[in-house]
Amino acid sequence: MPHHPPRCCLIPVDVPRFHESFGSELRPHLEHAFQSAPPNCAIRALIICNPNNPLGQCYSRAALHECLSFCAARNLHFVSDEIYALSVYSSVDDRVLPPFISALSLDLQETGLGMEKVHTVWSFSKDFGCSGLRLVSLHLNPFHTTETPGAHSS
Ligand SMILES: Cc1ncc(COP(=O)(O)O)c(C=O)c1O
């Protein structure tokens, strides 16, 4: 069987303290992951899962702004997997947990990231329990391409 080397890789962002994952303290961890990537790995995008799976927690507005500013500074795309967007419940204890904020509702101007670099994913499978219904909403702003639209053969 021929061996094909991987054409992409994922660099996990290690955040040792739980609360730093979802607040404004996220940025140094993003920078550290970016800098510790292997030299032959050109990082193209930051991907988050908001609301988070498996933790269930949402990213605060401050954390999302840090993500977007980081992407602007590093010329990266920002992909927000929002498949659990409608499955957020209020907290039963005293802690005030951030509500869900879609990447599409953020003020990009403040962060310097262009709209063409912000993408979201949502599908029926989680929020409506319809995993058999293979229907997805991808809000993908076009990656810059030199291809002519509609030029793909089917
Ligand atoms: C965070 C997240 N995104 C996307 C998916 C893909 O969902 P599906 O292919 O079932 O629509 C899953 C499935 O477990 C998930 O947990």
Ligand as a Chemical Component Dictionary entry (heavy atoms), coordinates in Angstrom:
data_LIG
# 
_chem_comp.id                   LIG 
_chem_comp.type                 NON-POLYMER 
_chem_comp.pdbx_formal_charge   0 
_chem_comp.three_letter_code    LIG 
# 
loop_
_chem_comp_atom.comp_id 
_chem_comp_atom.atom_id 
_chem_comp_atom.alt_atom_id 
_chem_comp_atom.type_symbol 
_chem_comp_atom.charge 
_chem_comp_atom.model_Cartn_x 
_chem_comp_atom.model_Cartn_y 
_chem_comp_atom.model_Cartn_z 
_chem_comp_atom.pdbx_ordinal 
LIG C1 C1 C 0 -17.706 19.863 17.673 1  
LIG C2 C2 C 0 -18.218 19.034 16.538 2  
LIG N1 N1 N 0 -18.243 19.556 15.296 3  
LIG C3 C3 C 0 -18.688 18.838 14.243 4  
LIG C4 C4 C 0 -19.138 17.542 14.412 5  
LIG C5 C5 C 0 -19.652 16.796 13.200 6  
LIG O1 O1 O 0 -21.018 16.618 13.327 7  
LIG P1 P1 P 0 -21.897 15.777 12.273 8  
LIG O2 O2 O 0 -20.996 15.214 11.240 9  
LIG O3 O3 O 0 -22.566 14.721 13.095 10 
LIG O4 O4 O 0 -22.893 16.752 11.697 11 
LIG C6 C6 C 0 -19.113 16.959 15.666 12 
LIG C7 C7 C 0 -19.580 15.575 15.861 13 
LIG O5 O5 O 0 -19.401 14.955 16.888 14 
LIG C8 C8 C 0 -18.654 17.710 16.776 15 
LIG O6 O6 O 0 -18.617 17.218 18.019 16 
# 
loop_
_chem_comp_bond.comp_id 
_chem_comp_bond.atom_id_1 
_chem_comp_bond.atom_id_2 
_chem_comp_bond.value_order 
_chem_comp_bond.pdbx_ordinal 
LIG C1 C2 SING 1  
LIG C2 N1 SING 2  
LIG C2 C8 DOUB 3  
LIG N1 C3 DOUB 4  
LIG C3 C4 SING 5  
LIG C4 C5 SING 6  
LIG C4 C6 DOUB 7  
LIG C5 O1 SING 8  
LIG O1 P1 SING 9  
LIG P1 O2 DOUB 10 
LIG P1 O3 SING 11 
LIG P1 O4 SING 12 
LIG C6 C7 SING 13 
LIG C6 C8 SING 14 
LIG C7 O5 DOUB 15 
LIG C8 O6 SING 16 
# 
